């Protein structure tokens, strides 16, 4: 039987030791120029994106909002389809360098679980496309 842990130490197909940059998709994904981001302050928890691109999006159990769990989970076309199905336009393509700042801004907002009455309306982190 083959040890599944070997995948974590495997070299990418065709990569030589000196050519490794650390950005290779080791488990069969593809490199992208942009990252996908869900603005959870706007998400209504419809689950469309998670149904279309289930390897990229999940519905976070505590707040009921969609979240990206893996950047290379689905094809670019499938992720774009998920973005196009979003009724509130809360999924965006962003630069990878923006992800840390977006996470910090999201962490600075108080989110209530969906379904509870909200006294305040949160502002969008990113503008509508």
Secondary structure, DSSP 8 states (H G I E B T S, - for coil): ---GGGGGT---TT--GGG--S-S-TTS----SSEEEE-TTT-----HHHHHSTTTEEE-TTT--EEE--TTSS-HHHHHHHHHH-TT--EEEE-GGGHHHHHHHHHTS----TTS--SS----SS---
